[in-house]
Amino acid sequence: MDKKVSLFKNTGILYIVPTPIGNLSDITYRALETLKEVNLIACENIQHTNILLKHFNIKNTLISFSKDNEVQKTDHLINILKKGKYIALVSNAGTPVINDPGYLLIKKCHLFNIKIIPLPGPCAAITALSASGISTHRFCYEGFLPSKKKLRRDLLCSLKKEKRTIICYESKHRIIETIKDIINEIGENRHIVIAREITKKWEIIHGNKASLMLSWIKSDVNRHKKGENVIIIDGYKELKSINPSDKIINTFTILKKFLSLKQSVFITSKIHKINKNNLYQYAIKNKEK
């Protein structure tokens, strides 16, 4: 644990301590030292955290700090910090507060001028993003998608034209329904990546367009309904408008007499080596012509 003297007089320190998201070897030396030296560990689940502590032969006092008791326990922890004690905040896995309890506690620490020291460490969203192959320069994090279908679809619809990479979590029970909703609200051709069981033995990171990802999951439902999922959705890319040449229009017009719009666009794009999505958008806009 840091031996620096606190700049915040007469108060303790709250340490935000990330823990492994699967592989226990991912814990840092600094995190282990902090968990050993603090006066108290506030954890999302005592039994779960005890497994980690026992693995590293750490003995300390634990207090439950979950979504169910966060409000009532926050004031209790603040009073302990005011007495000059050191507390480590941990969640079941990953970086605390990211979709886990702790926001209210940290907000009140700022209010009462109590020092907060965050430690760097594992986070499922960032770990999955780094291996997704989708742009990492700009992204937005949506946490767990709503469990109710209408709310989930409304949210996805609002993200349809989000240009940044989108990161969200989904449970194993709703993954199929959510991919269907992504297809309906964002588009069957939007590229998505699913990362599951990250850092664990059965880790899977797989990406393709949404329609093919649905087929992939359905091909082995039992296998794909294990563990929580991180879903990475490629950001919206505005297609450039094109003015196809007479040759391209003639090819497309002939094909359209015998084939579907989709097939006609695909074959025309192959013949003339142009972007099929741009041609498709042009065809939709000029459908009546």
C-alpha distance (Angstrom), angle and dihedral (degrees) to the residues before:
residue distance angle dihedral
M1 . . .
D2 3.80 . .
K3 3.82 112.1 .
K4 3.79 93.9 -159.8
V5 3.80 116.9 128.5
S6 3.79 111.0 -109.6
L7 3.79 116.1 -111.2
F8 3.80 86.3 -150.1
K9 3.80 104.7 81.8
N10 3.80 122.8 -140.3
T11 3.81 95.5 7.8
G12 3.77 136.1 97.0
I13 3.79 127.2 -126.6
L14 3.78 131.4 -102.4
Y15 3.80 111.9 -145.9
I16 3.81 118.0 -159.1
V17 3.82 102.8 -149.0
P18 3.82 121.2 -170.0
T19 3.80 115.8 -149.4
P20 3.85 129.9 -161.0
I21 3.79 118.5 -72.7
G22 3.79 91.0 -146.6
N23 3.77 116.5 -33.5
L24 3.82 109.6 69.6
S25 3.81 90.4 -152.8
D26 3.80 88.6 72.7
I27 3.82 92.4 75.7
T28 3.82 113.7 110.9
Y29 3.81 126.1 -125.3
R30 3.78 88.6 -121.2
A31 3.81 92.0 54.1
L32 3.81 91.5 50.5
E33 3.80 91.9 48.6
T34 3.79 91.0 49.3
L35 3.82 93.3 49.2
K36 3.82 88.9 51.7
E37 3.80 97.3 47.7
V38 3.82 105.9 39.8
N39 3.80 120.0 97.2
L40 3.79 93.6 -128.4
I41 3.81 140.6 11.6
A42 3.82 116.9 -145.2
C43 3.79 106.0 -157.6
E44 3.79 137.6 179.1
N45 3.80 92.1 -131.2
I46 3.81 122.1 13.6
Q47 3.80 95.0 -157.2
H48 3.81 92.1 49.8
T49 3.81 93.9 48.0
N50 3.81 91.2 46.5
I51 3.81 89.1 62.4
L52 3.81 89.2 58.3
L53 3.81 94.1 45.1
K54 3.79 93.8 47.8
H55 3.80 90.6 49.9
F56 3.81 89.2 59.1
N57 3.83 96.1 35.2
I58 3.78 93.5 -114.5
K59 3.80 120.6 154.2
N60 3.78 120.0 -166.9
T61 3.80 143.1 133.2
L62 3.81 115.0 -83.0
I63 3.79 129.4 -161.2
S64 3.80 125.7 -170.3
F65 3.81 113.4 -112.4
S66 3.81 109.6 171.4
K67 3.78 138.2 147.1
D68 3.81 88.2 -93.7
N69 3.81 96.1 56.8
E70 3.81 102.5 22.0
V71 3.80 95.2 110.6
Q72 3.80 96.7 50.0
K73 3.82 95.1 39.8
T74 3.82 95.6 48.5
D75 3.82 94.7 73.3
H76 3.81 90.0 45.6
L77 3.81 91.5 54.2
I78 3.81 92.1 44.8
N79 3.82 89.6 55.3
I80 3.82 89.9 51.6
L81 3.81 90.9 50.1
K82 3.80 90.9 48.5
K83 3.83 87.6 59.6
G84 3.79 90.3 60.5
K85 3.81 99.0 -99.9
Y86 3.80 125.8 143.7
I87 3.83 118.6 -124.9
A88 3.81 129.9 -172.6
L89 3.80 117.0 -150.8
V90 3.82 115.0 -152.8
S91 3.79 134.7 169.5
N92 3.80 128.1 -154.0
A93 3.79 90.5 -90.2
G94 3.78 139.1 -8.8
T95 3.79 128.5 4.5
P96 3.83 114.2 -12.4
V97 3.82 120.3 -116.9
I98 3.83 93.3 25.2
N99 3.80 96.0 113.9
D100 3.81 88.2 -27.8
P101 3.83 135.9 92.8
G102 3.80 120.0 -75.1
Y103 3.80 108.5 77.7
L104 3.81 93.7 105.5
L105 3.82 92.5 46.7
I106 3.81 92.6 51.1
K107 3.80 91.7 45.7
K108 3.82 90.3 53.9
C109 3.81 91.5 46.5
H110 3.80 87.6 59.5
L111 3.79 90.1 46.2
F112 3.83 92.6 53.3
N113 3.82 94.3 39.0
I114 3.82 93.2 -114.1
K115 3.79 114.5 160.1
I116 3.82 117.5 -111.2
I117 3.81 122.6 -162.5
P118 3.83 115.7 -170.4
L119 3.79 117.9 -159.5
P120 3.82 119.5 -150.1
G121 3.77 117.8 -119.1
P122 3.81 150.4 116.5
C123 3.81 123.3 -11.0
A124 3.81 120.7 171.3
A125 3.82 94.0 -147.5
I126 3.81 95.2 53.8
T127 3.81 94.1 39.4
A128 3.82 90.5 53.3
L129 3.81 92.7 44.6
S130 3.81 92.4 52.8
A131 3.82 90.9 58.3
S132 3.81 98.5 36.7
G133 3.79 100.1 91.3
I134 3.81 87.6 -134.6
S135 3.81 121.2 118.1
T136 3.80 112.2 -74.3
H137 3.81 99.0 -175.1
R138 3.80 95.7 91.0
F139 3.79 126.1 14.5
C140 3.80 142.9 154.1
Y141 3.80 127.1 -142.4
E142 3.81 119.6 -141.7
G143 3.82 100.2 175.8
F144 3.81 116.8 -150.4
L145 3.79 112.8 -3.6
P146 3.83 115.6 -122.2
S147 3.80 113.7 -83.0
K148 3.82 92.6 -140.3
K149 3.79 112.0 85.1
K150 3.82 98.2 -134.8
L151 3.80 94.1 48.4
R152 3.80 90.8 46.4
R153 3.80 93.0 49.8
D154 3.81 91.8 45.8
L155 3.79 90.6 52.8
L156 3.81 93.3 47.5
C157 3.80 90.2 47.7
S158 3.83 89.5 54.0
L159 3.82 88.7 53.1
K160 3.81 95.7 50.5
K161 3.80 93.9 102.6
E162 3.81 96.7 33.2
K163 3.81 104.1 132.2
R164 3.80 95.4 -161.2
T165 3.80 122.3 82.5
I166 3.82 108.8 -91.2
I167 3.82 122.3 -137.7
C168 3.80 122.4 -168.8
Y169 3.79 140.3 156.4
E170 3.79 127.1 -126.9
S171 3.80 133.3 -177.1
K172 3.80 122.5 -119.6
H173 3.83 90.2 -113.5
R174 3.82 95.3 61.1
I175 3.80 103.3 32.6
I176 3.83 95.8 106.1
E177 3.82 93.7 47.0
T178 3.80 91.0 46.8
I179 3.81 93.8 51.8
K180 3.82 88.1 49.9
D181 3.81 88.7 52.0
I182 3.81 91.1 49.2
I183 3.82 88.9 53.0
N184 3.81 92.3 49.0
E185 3.81 98.4 42.0
I186 3.81 104.8 29.9
G187 3.79 103.5 21.8
E188 3.79 142.3 -86.9
N189 3.81 92.3 -110.5
R190 3.80 97.0 51.7
H191 3.81 109.6 117.2
I192 3.80 114.2 -120.6
V193 3.79 135.0 174.6
I194 3.79 126.1 -151.5
A195 3.81 118.5 -156.5
R196 3.78 117.8 -171.9
E197 3.82 135.8 171.6
I198 3.82 89.2 11.6
T199 3.84 113.4 -161.5
K200 3.83 90.3 5.8
K201 3.81 130.3 108.5
W202 3.82 95.1 -96.0
E203 3.82 96.2 43.5
I204 3.80 113.7 160.3
I205 3.81 127.5 -173.0
H206 3.79 112.1 175.3
G207 3.79 133.9 158.9
N208 3.80 140.5 -175.1
K209 3.78 139.2 127.8
A210 3.82 112.2 -49.6
S211 3.81 96.7 -106.3
L212 3.81 92.3 53.4
M213 3.81 91.5 45.2
L214 3.80 88.7 57.2
S215 3.81 90.4 52.9
W216 3.81 89.7 47.1
I217 3.81 92.3 54.7
K218 3.81 93.5 44.2
S219 3.81 90.7 51.9
D220 3.81 89.8 69.8
V221 3.80 109.1 12.6
N222 3.80 96.2 168.6
R223 3.79 92.7 53.7
H224 3.79 94.1 46.2
K225 3.80 94.8 47.5
K226 3.79 93.9 72.1
G227 3.78 124.5 102.2
E228 3.79 130.7 -6.8
N229 3.79 119.2 -58.3
V230 3.77 131.9 -133.3
I231 3.80 109.4 -153.3
I232 3.81 118.9 -159.7
I233 3.81 114.6 -166.1
D234 3.80 121.3 -165.0
G235 3.80 112.4 -120.6
Y236 3.79 123.3 -106.9
K237 3.78 114.1 -84.6
E238 3.77 117.7 -159.2
L239 3.79 110.1 -132.9
K240 3.76 117.9 -129.3
S241 3.79 114.1 -117.5
I242 3.79 114.0 -117.4
N243 3.77 135.9 -161.0
P244 3.79 103.8 -148.1
S245 3.78 119.1 -148.6
D246 3.80 122.6 -110.7
K247 3.82 88.9 -102.6
I248 3.80 92.0 57.0
I249 3.82 92.7 45.8
N250 3.82 91.7 48.8
T251 3.82 91.8 50.5
F252 3.79 91.7 48.2
T253 3.83 93.4 46.0
I254 3.82 92.8 52.6
L255 3.80 93.1 47.3
K256 3.80 91.9 47.0
K257 3.80 90.4 62.4
F258 3.79 90.4 64.4
L259 3.81 106.1 22.7
S260 3.78 140.9 46.1
L261 3.80 121.5 -90.1
K262 3.79 91.2 -105.6
Q263 3.82 94.1 50.0
S264 3.80 92.5 44.6
V265 3.82 91.5 52.1
F266 3.80 92.3 46.8
I267 3.82 95.4 50.4
T268 3.83 93.4 42.3
S269 3.79 91.2 51.1
K270 3.80 90.7 51.1
I271 3.81 93.8 48.2
H272 3.81 94.8 48.2
K273 3.83 97.3 29.7
I274 3.78 97.2 -125.4
N275 3.79 132.3 137.7
K276 3.80 107.8 -80.0
N277 3.83 93.5 -153.0
N278 3.79 92.1 54.8
L279 3.82 90.4 47.6
Y280 3.80 90.7 47.6
Q281 3.83 91.4 52.7
Y282 3.81 89.8 48.3
A283 3.80 90.6 50.1
I284 3.82 92.1 50.2
K285 3.82 92.5 49.4
N286 3.79 91.9 48.3
K287 3.79 97.7 38.7
E288 3.80 95.2 124.2
K289 3.81 92.4 50.4
